[in-house]
């Protein structure tokens, strides 16, 4: 896989924040919010047309805030691609302040549906994709003596529901990996796990199992806007360097 080249202009002010899965949902909402706050966002996803549209839609906010958004094609399941994504951002900006590992898939199904290819995809994106991001960014953070990992997990990291066995397993793995990273990291590296409840996004539209899709339609009745999660991530990123917000759960007030 190849990553789009970034020019060599040095940013002025704001944090350099890498966001994976930035083409829709929480990732797109977070990228837009961070740009409006004056940060320099490197937005990664496979759908580059969506990323270019996001760049255009945030252009006015970038002009006002001094922030920026750079779209970069990224497949988090490809380790070389992820390495190139982080390296290009560091080479362009001179540093990387935070990596938000947001890319994820959610094709829910019962285990007896035998949709093994979908299980494999969830493991590849939700678990291996996170590990690839950590492997790429950790040496950069260590060398520069600062950095912030943010993992977007799920309420599924804390509970298991019918049709969610594999998805919840991948999100528990994401939580566990992030907690292990927090414990192992030197004090200048911060680690945050954000676990959203039901959020308006495209994820539910990828469910092919009829029973799981029907259950999700009812579950989504009280979904919150992705910007609710973006605000939580922004809060964690905005804390001073001696404050590490380790976990945030964000869900609709009517979700139990």
VMD Tcl script that draws the C-alpha trace (Angstrom):
set ca {
  {0.00 0.00 0.00}
  {1.16 3.55 -0.66}
  {0.42 6.63 1.40}
  {-0.30 10.02 -0.12}
  {2.73 12.34 -0.04}
  {2.55 15.29 2.33}
  {4.29 18.55 1.47}
  {7.00 19.87 3.81}
  {5.24 22.95 5.23}
  {5.75 23.21 9.00}
  {2.53 23.91 10.95}
  {2.25 26.90 13.24}
  {0.61 26.08 16.58}
  {-1.92 23.43 17.52}
  {-1.32 19.76 18.11}
  {-0.53 17.31 15.34}
  {-3.22 14.64 15.66}
  {-3.48 11.53 13.50}
  {-7.01 10.14 13.16}
  {-7.68 6.75 11.59}
  {-11.07 5.84 10.16}
  {-11.63 9.52 9.42}
  {-13.87 9.15 6.38}
  {-17.16 8.95 8.31}
  {-18.84 8.77 11.70}
  {-16.80 9.50 14.82}
  {-13.55 9.89 12.88}
  {-14.94 12.53 10.54}
  {-16.65 14.38 13.41}
  {-13.45 14.35 15.45}
  {-11.32 15.55 12.55}
  {-13.71 18.45 11.91}
  {-13.80 19.43 15.59}
  {-10.02 19.33 15.99}
  {-9.48 21.46 12.89}
  {-11.95 24.02 14.25}
  {-9.96 24.04 17.49}
  {-6.77 24.91 15.64}
  {-5.12 21.51 15.49}
  {-3.35 19.93 12.52}
  {-5.17 16.73 11.61}
  {-3.75 13.99 9.43}
  {-6.90 12.12 8.44}
  {-6.45 8.52 7.36}
  {-8.93 6.16 5.70}
  {-9.31 4.01 2.62}
  {-12.03 6.15 1.03}
  {-9.99 9.09 -0.20}
  {-12.99 10.71 -1.89}
  {-14.62 11.09 1.54}
  {-11.39 12.48 2.95}
  {-11.13 15.07 0.19}
  {-14.72 16.11 0.86}
  {-13.88 16.41 4.56}
  {-10.90 18.59 3.70}
  {-13.14 20.90 1.67}
  {-15.85 21.04 4.33}
  {-13.33 22.02 7.03}
  {-11.49 24.61 4.93}
  {-13.33 27.63 6.36}
  {-12.86 26.44 9.93}
  {-9.17 25.88 9.22}
  {-8.80 29.42 7.91}
  {-10.41 30.81 11.06}
  {-8.56 28.64 13.57}
  {-5.19 28.20 11.93}
  {-5.68 24.45 11.91}
  {-5.37 22.15 8.94}
  {-6.53 18.80 7.59}
  {-4.50 16.57 5.32}
  {-6.19 13.54 3.75}
  {-4.04 10.41 3.53}
  {-5.05 7.03 2.17}
  {-4.63 4.45 4.93}
  {-5.44 0.78 5.39}
  {-4.84 0.03 9.07}
  {-4.73 -3.71 8.40}
  {-1.51 -3.15 6.42}
  {1.41 -2.59 8.79}
  {3.62 -0.98 6.15}
  {0.81 1.38 5.23}
  {0.36 2.38 8.86}
  {4.10 2.89 9.34}
  {4.14 5.15 6.28}
  {1.13 7.09 7.57}
  {2.83 7.94 10.87}
  {6.21 8.56 9.27}
  {4.78 10.94 6.67}
  {3.00 12.95 9.37}
  {6.16 13.19 11.47}
  {8.29 14.17 8.49}
  {5.80 16.83 7.44}
  {5.07 18.38 10.82}
  {8.28 17.55 12.68}
  {6.36 15.74 15.42}
  {3.25 13.69 16.20}
  {1.36 14.70 19.31}
  {-1.47 12.16 19.29}
  {-2.76 9.11 17.46}
  {-6.49 8.47 17.64}
  {-7.08 4.84 16.72}
  {-10.67 5.10 15.59}
  {-10.89 2.77 12.59}
  {-13.31 -0.07 13.25}
  {-15.96 -2.33 11.73}
  {-19.08 -3.87 13.28}
  {-20.78 -6.57 11.18}
  {-22.68 -8.14 14.08}
  {-24.00 -11.68 13.81}
  {-24.80 -14.74 15.87}
  {-22.02 -17.28 16.07}
  {-24.25 -19.93 14.50}
  {-24.56 -17.72 11.42}
  {-21.01 -18.86 10.62}
  {-19.98 -15.56 9.02}
  {-16.32 -16.34 9.62}
  {-15.04 -13.89 7.00}
  {-16.76 -11.09 8.89}
  {-15.25 -12.24 12.18}
  {-11.83 -12.20 10.54}
  {-12.41 -8.68 9.25}
  {-13.32 -7.42 12.71}
  {-10.17 -8.96 14.17}
  {-8.04 -7.49 11.39}
  {-9.38 -3.94 11.67}
  {-10.37 -3.62 15.33}
  {-7.40 -5.44 16.86}
  {-4.56 -5.70 14.36}
  {-5.27 -2.21 13.10}
  {-4.87 -0.83 16.63}
  {-1.66 -2.79 17.16}
  {-0.25 -1.51 13.88}
  {-0.94 2.06 14.99}
  {0.77 1.50 18.33}
  {3.77 -0.15 16.68}
  {4.15 2.77 14.29}
  {3.65 5.64 16.76}
  {5.28 4.32 19.93}
  {8.88 4.75 18.73}
  {8.05 8.30 17.60}
  {6.52 9.19 20.95}
  {9.45 7.63 22.81}
  {12.04 9.49 20.74}
  {10.36 12.88 21.13}
  {9.54 12.37 24.83}
  {5.80 12.98 24.49}
  {2.71 11.55 22.89}
  {-0.91 10.55 23.43}
  {-2.66 7.39 22.28}
  {-6.46 7.51 22.12}
  {-8.31 4.27 21.41}
  {-11.94 4.45 20.36}
  {-13.31 1.21 21.76}
  {-17.02 0.63 22.49}
  {-19.49 0.00 25.26}
  {-19.05 -3.51 23.86}
  {-15.70 -3.59 25.67}
  {-17.68 -3.69 28.93}
  {-20.64 -5.91 28.10}
  {-21.57 -8.72 25.72}
  {-24.88 -8.88 23.88}
  {-26.38 -11.52 21.55}
  {-24.95 -11.12 18.02}
  {-22.01 -9.19 19.53}
  {-19.71 -11.98 20.72}
  {-16.91 -11.36 18.23}
  {-17.34 -7.59 18.05}
  {-17.35 -7.27 21.84}
  {-14.31 -9.54 22.01}
  {-12.40 -7.26 19.64}
  {-13.39 -4.18 21.63}
  {-12.44 -5.81 24.92}
  {-9.12 -6.63 23.28}
  {-8.77 -2.97 22.27}
  {-9.46 -1.93 25.87}
  {-6.98 -4.49 27.24}
  {-4.26 -3.52 24.77}
  {-4.69 0.15 25.63}
  {-4.63 -0.54 29.37}
  {-1.50 -2.63 28.97}
  {0.06 0.16 26.94}
  {-0.80 2.66 29.68}
  {0.85 0.51 32.33}
  {3.98 -0.14 30.27}
  {4.49 3.38 28.95}
  {6.84 5.97 30.44}
  {5.04 8.84 32.19}
  {5.41 11.19 29.24}
  {3.11 9.00 27.11}
  {-0.60 9.30 27.86}
  {-3.21 6.67 26.99}
  {-6.97 7.19 26.78}
  {-9.71 4.71 25.94}
  {-13.07 6.16 24.88}
  {-15.99 3.71 24.83}
  {-19.02 5.03 22.92}
  {-22.50 3.65 23.27}
  {-24.84 3.66 20.30}
  {-23.85 6.43 17.88}
  {-25.28 7.48 14.54}
  {-22.86 6.07 11.97}
  {-22.49 3.79 8.97}
  {-21.37 0.83 11.08}
  {-24.86 -0.57 11.52}
  {-25.39 -0.48 7.75}
  {-22.65 -3.09 7.28}
  {-24.54 -5.78 9.21}
  {-25.48 -8.58 6.81}
  {-27.08 -10.96 9.32}
  {-30.86 -10.26 9.16}
  {-31.54 -10.87 12.84}
  {-28.65 -8.71 13.97}
  {-29.66 -5.96 11.57}
  {-33.21 -5.93 12.93}
  {-31.98 -5.79 16.52}
  {-29.68 -2.90 15.66}
  {-32.50 -0.90 14.08}
  {-34.30 -0.90 17.43}
  {-31.06 -0.28 19.31}
  {-30.30 2.80 17.23}
  {-33.53 4.56 18.16}
  {-31.74 6.70 20.75}
  {-28.35 7.02 19.03}
  {-26.31 10.13 19.82}
  {-24.43 12.27 17.31}
  {-20.78 11.36 16.61}
  {-19.73 14.81 17.78}
  {-20.64 13.77 21.33}
  {-17.75 11.30 21.19}
  {-15.55 13.84 19.40}
  {-16.05 16.24 22.30}
  {-14.93 13.56 24.75}
  {-11.76 12.90 22.77}
  {-11.11 16.63 22.50}
  {-11.44 16.93 26.27}
  {-8.85 14.21 26.85}
  {-6.44 15.73 24.35}
  {-6.80 19.20 25.89}
  {-5.62 18.22 29.37}
  {-2.19 19.38 30.56}
  {0.69 16.96 30.14}
  {0.58 15.84 33.79}
  {-3.07 14.73 33.48}
  {-3.91 11.41 31.84}
  {-7.62 10.80 31.25}
  {-7.58 7.02 31.10}
  {-11.19 6.06 30.33}
  {-14.37 7.75 29.17}
  {-17.72 6.07 28.51}
  {-20.10 8.14 26.36}
  {-23.59 6.84 25.67}
  {-27.16 8.08 25.22}
  {-28.90 8.88 28.48}
  {-31.59 6.33 27.55}
  {-29.10 3.52 26.90}
  {-28.75 1.18 29.86}
}
mol new
graphics top color blue
foreach p $ca { graphics top sphere $p radius 0.5 }
foreach p [lrange $ca 0 end-1] q [lrange $ca 1 end] { graphics top cylinder $p $q radius 0.2 }
display resetview
